[in-house]
Amino acid sequence: MKTVSVIGLGRAGGAIALSLPPAKYRLEHLVYRGRPPRFSGPGIVTDALIENDRVSEITSEIVFLTTQDREIGNAARSLQGRLRGYGVIYHTCGAMPSSVLAELRTAERSIGSIHPLVSISDPALGPERLRGAYFCIEGDEKAVEIGEELVDDLGGKGFSIDTKFKTLYHAAAVTACGHLVALFEVSVEMMMKCGLSEEKAIEILLPLVDSTVANLHSQSIEDSLTGTFARADIETLTRHLSTLNENVSDEILEIYLLLGERSLEIAARRGVSRERLDTLRTKMAIAKTKLKW
């Protein structure tokens, strides 16, 4: 049985503690700051809970550093001299590479990061949300090897990247998730300009988004692209630009144009007429010159 300590019992730390199979992992220390966490599950024992300032030594084979992102550096420094024996220490931040833990690397202890690519709003949801989720694993060779086993035991799917690309990986995830929400909000605002309520706009647009995501599940990116840019529809684009100029902010028009340019690149890969694509690019370039920078 492998021993585990979790430093920081917020959503990520609590979710991991609740999700590790107790038949294989024994929770040695669950370190918190402030009020004790209120959750329970298999393997969670009161004796494991310990306040941060009372931790003098950690001998666990696996240590998860799951504090808030901005506290990782300070938490790592506070662990210097407290880690004993052979093992590996991970942080779970998506935007930082494992190298932020470099000062904790020794001949006996490797460093790495394990980032679950899933949204967890409550630790209690951990066993459900982590199962089937993808985890980005990077770090020392031994840390990656143990990380792959950990992810498998959590019911997830692991993949590895080079440490130098960790922040780029996170930016990609934010673009696919957070920016998708922001883009959806822009579409809702445009629908509201048509006289619909926000609630009705969301209700109308969500099935469209769902159908696009469904396309991406079963088709290539090129085949999933539909609409004006997929067809290189010059006439419709012209009407779009006219109404957008009249009814929305420059910010929204710029978003439309930037994403439209990327859509044209996708359309080109699927063999759409180069002549028509060039015409669309010219019209969009003219529209961009009218933006108030």
C-alpha positions, 0 to 999 in steps of 0.5 A: 500500500502506498502512502499519500499526503495532500497539502491543501484541501480545497476542491482539487485536493479534496477531490483527489483524497476522496477518489484514491482507492483506499485498497491501494493508497493510505492517506497519511496526512491531509494538511489544511489551513484555517477551518478543518474541511468537512467531507468524508469518504473511504480512506478519510480518517480524522487522524490524517487531518492536520493543520498546516503549522503543525506539520513537522515531517512528511514521509509519504511516498506520494505528496500532492501540493494542491494549494491555490496556484499563487501559493504554490511557490510559498508552499514548496518553500515551506516544505523544504526540510520537511520531506523525508525518504523516497517518493514524488511530489506533484502540484495540480496547477494547470498553468505552471510547469513542474519546475516550480517545485525544483527546490524540492527535487532530491536524489530520492524525491522526483517532482511532477505535475498532474492536472485534471482537465475537468471542472470540479466545483466541490470535492465531493464530486471528485470520484464522479468527475475525475473518472473518465477525465483526461489528466496532463502529466509532466515532470521527471521521468519517475514522476511521469511513470508514477503519475500515469499509474495514479491517473489510471487508479483515479479512473482517468486518462493520462497524457504527457507533454514536455515541461516547457509547453505546460503553460501553452497547454493550459492556454489551449484549455482555457481557449477551449473552455473559458473562451467558449463561454465568453464566445457564447456570451457574445452570441447571446448579446447579439441575439438580445439585440434582436429583441430576445431575452437573455434566457430565450437567447440561451435556450435557442443557442444551446442546441446549436452549440450541442450539435456542433460539439456532437459533430466534433465528436464524430467528424474532423474539424474541417467536416465539422465547420458549417455555415457562411465561412464553410461555404465561402458565402460572399453574399451572406458575409456582406450582409453580416458585415453590414448589420454588425456595423449597424448593431454591435460594438467594434469589439464584437465585430473584431471577434467575428472577423478574427474567428472568420479568418480562422474559419476561412483557413479551415474552409481552405483545407476542405477544398473551398474555391480559392477565388471565393475565399480570397474575395471574403478575405478582402471584404474582411480586411476592409472591415477591419480597417474601419475598427476604432483601435 
